[in-house]
Amino acid sequence: MPSEDPADALAAVAALRRLADQLEDSAVEQAMRAGWSWPQVAEALAVTRQAVHKKHAKRLIAAGVTLRRRG
């Protein structure tokens, strides 16, 4: 039976958020390495292109991912 302690429930939420962020980072990097554009990734995540770029661009550049430019 799940714990009824709010601290346990909140810790579980925090852990799930960290896991979701890690999964998103990995999936975005995989998509960008496969040649996806920012708009494609944004659409798949149901966010704006600007939001996904702001969240991931620096990390991807640091990881050596070649990013597509608009044009």
N, CA, C and O of each residue as an XYZ file, in Angstrom:
284
protein
N       0.845     -1.187      0.000
C       0.000      0.000      0.000
C       0.887      1.247      0.000
O       1.867      1.297      0.744
N       0.564      2.256     -0.822
C       1.373      3.479     -0.873
C       1.391      4.177      0.484
O       0.446      4.087      1.267
N       2.489      4.868      0.733
C       2.623      5.630      1.968
C       1.628      6.780      1.971
O       1.336      7.370      0.931
N       1.118      7.086      3.147
C       0.216      8.227      3.285
C       0.957      9.465      3.773
O       0.343     10.497      4.045
N       2.274      9.358      3.884
C       3.096     10.483      4.333
C       3.292     11.447      3.157
O       3.823     11.057      2.117
N       2.866     12.696      3.320
C       3.039     13.668      2.230
C       4.493     13.819      1.800
O       4.760     14.053      0.621
N       5.427     13.692      2.719
C       6.848     13.816      2.363
C       7.249     12.721      1.381
O       8.013     12.974      0.449
N       6.742     11.509      1.581
C       7.040     10.419      0.648
C       6.431     10.688     -0.724
O       7.069     10.455     -1.750
N       5.217     11.171     -0.735
C       4.540     11.465     -2.000
C       5.266     12.572     -2.755
O       5.451     12.484     -3.969
N       5.674     13.603     -2.043
C       6.377     14.708     -2.696
C       7.755     14.284     -3.181
O       8.198     14.728     -4.240
N       8.432     13.439     -2.431
C       9.731     12.922     -2.868
C       9.563     12.095     -4.145
O      10.411     12.146     -5.036
N       8.476     11.338     -4.232
C       8.216     10.552     -5.436
C       7.967     11.454     -6.637
O       8.450     11.176     -7.735
N       7.218     12.527     -6.436
C       6.971     13.491     -7.516
C       8.282     14.098     -7.995
O       8.515     14.200     -9.199
N       9.138     14.500     -7.061
C      10.431     15.091     -7.425
C      11.280     14.090     -8.200
O      11.926     14.456     -9.182
N      11.285     12.839     -7.771
C      12.056     11.805     -8.465
C      11.520     11.585     -9.874
O      12.298     11.424    -10.814
N      10.209     11.576    -10.029
C       9.615     11.408    -11.364
C       9.948     12.584    -12.269
O      10.194     12.398    -13.461
N       9.959     13.782    -11.722
C      10.335     14.960    -12.528
C      11.775     14.849    -13.012
O      12.069     15.139    -14.172
N      12.677     14.427    -12.120
C      14.081     14.258    -12.526
C      14.187     13.209    -13.633
O      14.916     13.400    -14.606
N      13.470     12.120    -13.484
C      13.490     11.068    -14.504
C      12.927     11.578    -15.823
O      13.489     11.305    -16.884
N      11.821     12.314    -15.767
C      11.223     12.866    -16.983
C      12.197     13.816    -17.675
O      12.313     13.796    -18.901
N      12.899     14.647    -16.902
C      13.881     15.562    -17.485
C      15.012     14.792    -18.158
O      15.452     15.161    -19.247
N      15.485     13.724    -17.516
C      16.553     12.913    -18.100
C      16.088     12.249    -19.392
O      16.830     12.204    -20.374
N      14.865     11.736    -19.390
C      14.319     11.111    -20.602
C      14.158     12.130    -21.724
O      14.448     11.832    -22.883
N      13.694     13.337    -21.380
C      13.549     14.388    -22.379
C      14.903     14.772    -22.959
O      15.049     14.891    -24.175
N      15.895     14.966    -22.090
C      17.237     15.325    -22.562
C      17.744     14.294    -23.560
O      18.259     14.646    -24.621
N      17.597     13.035    -23.220
C      18.079     11.957    -24.079
C      17.325     11.918    -25.407
O      17.934     11.787    -26.469
N      16.008     12.031    -25.342
C      15.198     11.969    -26.557
C      15.457     13.152    -27.477
O      15.514     12.998    -28.697
N      15.614     14.343    -26.884
C      15.896     15.533    -27.698
C      17.262     15.377    -28.361
O      17.412     15.670    -29.547
N      18.246     14.924    -27.614
C      19.573     14.736    -28.207
C      19.517     13.702    -29.335
O      20.120     13.903    -30.389
N      18.810     12.618    -29.121
C      18.682     11.588    -30.154
C      18.022     12.168    -31.409
O      18.471     11.915    -32.527
N      16.968     12.937    -31.215
C      16.264     13.537    -32.352
C      17.164     14.511    -33.107
O      17.200     14.497    -34.338
N      17.880     15.343    -32.385
C      18.742     16.329    -33.042
C      19.900     15.647    -33.769
O      20.292     16.082    -34.852
N      20.442     14.597    -33.189
C      21.505     13.851    -33.873
C      20.973     13.160    -35.130
O      21.724     12.903    -36.070
N      19.673     12.864    -35.137
C      19.039     12.234    -36.295
C      18.608     13.257    -37.345
O      18.031     12.899    -38.371
N      18.899     14.553    -37.074
C      18.602     15.577    -38.070
C      17.267     16.269    -37.921
O      16.853     17.004    -38.817
N      16.590     16.055    -36.824
C      15.319     16.746    -36.610
C      15.566     18.238    -36.465
O      16.650     18.665    -36.069
N      14.556     19.017    -36.788
C      14.613     20.471    -36.607
C      14.010     20.829    -35.249
O      13.302     20.037    -34.629
N      14.317     22.052    -34.812
C      13.721     22.529    -33.566
C      12.190     22.491    -33.618
O      11.570     22.055    -32.648
N      11.557     22.931    -34.711
C      10.090     22.860    -34.758
C       9.550     21.430    -34.650
O       8.508     21.208    -34.034
N      10.245     20.471    -35.239
C       9.797     19.071    -35.127
C       9.858     18.591    -33.680
O       8.922     17.967    -33.182
N      10.965     18.888    -33.017
C      11.114     18.476    -31.616
C      10.064     19.184    -30.759
O       9.426     18.562    -29.909
N       9.892     20.475    -30.987
C       8.911     21.243    -30.221
C       7.509     20.673    -30.387
O       6.770     20.536    -29.413
N       7.148     20.344    -31.614
C       5.814     19.789    -31.861
C       5.638     18.462    -31.130
O       4.588     18.210    -30.538
N       6.660     17.618    -31.171
C       6.580     16.317    -30.496
C       6.435     16.468    -28.985
O       5.800     15.638    -28.335
N       7.022     17.527    -28.425
C       6.943     17.768    -26.981
C       5.773     18.673    -26.597
O       5.531     18.911    -25.414
N       5.054     19.170    -27.590
C       3.913     20.068    -27.360
C       4.345     21.343    -26.629
O       3.690     21.797    -25.691
N       5.471     21.907    -27.091
C       5.966     23.181    -26.573
C       6.362     24.043    -27.761
O       6.302     23.588    -28.903
N       6.763     25.274    -27.508
C       7.206     26.140    -28.606
C       8.642     25.814    -29.002
O       9.404     25.238    -28.226
N       8.989     26.193    -30.211
C      10.366     26.023    -30.683
C      11.324     26.780    -29.777
O      12.406     26.296    -29.447
N      10.909     27.970    -29.385
C      11.759     28.793    -28.529
C      11.999     28.116    -27.181
O      13.113     28.156    -26.658
N      10.982     27.507    -26.625
C      11.113     26.849    -25.315
C      12.076     25.670    -25.383
O      12.923     25.502    -24.506
N      11.944     24.857    -26.425
C      12.820     23.691    -26.523
C      14.255     24.125    -26.824
O      15.202     23.525    -26.316
N      14.419     25.150    -27.637
C      15.758     25.659    -27.943
C      16.418     26.209    -26.679
O      17.575     25.900    -26.393
N      15.682     27.022    -25.928
C      16.223     27.622    -24.705
C      16.637     26.546    -23.703
O      17.670     26.673    -23.044
N      15.843     25.503    -23.588
C      16.107     24.459    -22.598
C      17.268     23.560    -22.986
O      17.991     23.088    -22.109
N      17.470     23.307    -24.287
C      18.394     22.255    -24.698
C      19.606     22.697    -25.516
O      20.584     21.953    -25.584
N      19.582     23.854    -26.128
C      20.635     24.218    -27.088
C      22.033     24.194    -26.484
O      22.930     23.569    -27.050
N      22.239     24.851    -25.361
C      23.581     24.916    -24.775
C      24.112     23.527    -24.437
O      25.278     23.223    -24.691
N      23.257     22.690    -23.867
C      23.673     21.338    -23.497
C      24.033     20.529    -24.731
O      25.016     19.789    -24.726
N      23.247     20.666    -25.783
C      23.514     19.919    -27.012
C      24.813     20.378    -27.667
O      25.597     19.554    -28.137
N      25.040     21.675    -27.698
C      26.283     22.202    -28.260
C      27.467     21.674    -27.470
O      28.468     21.256    -28.053
N      27.360     21.693    -26.137
C      28.437     21.189    -25.277
C      28.683     19.700    -25.512
O      29.805     19.219    -25.349
N      27.628     18.968    -25.897
C      27.751     17.535    -26.165
C      28.258     17.253    -27.576
O      28.426     16.095    -27.958
N      28.501     18.312    -28.350
C      29.032     18.141    -29.698
C      28.001     17.827    -30.761
O      28.345     17.339    -31.837
N      26.740     18.101    -30.470
C      25.676     17.856    -31.442
C      25.662     19.002    -32.447
O      25.660     20.170    -32.058
N      25.653     18.675    -33.730
C      25.542     19.678    -34.769
C      24.071     20.048    -34.903
O      23.238     19.202    -35.228
N      23.760     21.308    -34.653
C      22.373     21.751    -34.675
C      22.029     22.330    -36.041
O      22.834     23.014    -36.672
N      20.814     22.037    -36.474
C      20.338     22.586    -37.741
C      20.035     24.059    -37.570
O      19.553     24.500    -36.527
N      20.327     24.801    -38.608
C      20.000     26.224    -38.618
C      18.769     26.420    -39.488
O      18.487     25.632    -40.391
N      18.051     27.482    -39.194
C      16.878     27.798    -40.027
C      17.371     28.253    -41.392
O      18.456     28.811    -41.551
N      16.518     27.984    -42.359
C      16.903     28.475    -43.668
C      16.557     27.613    -44.784
O      16.843     27.947    -45.934
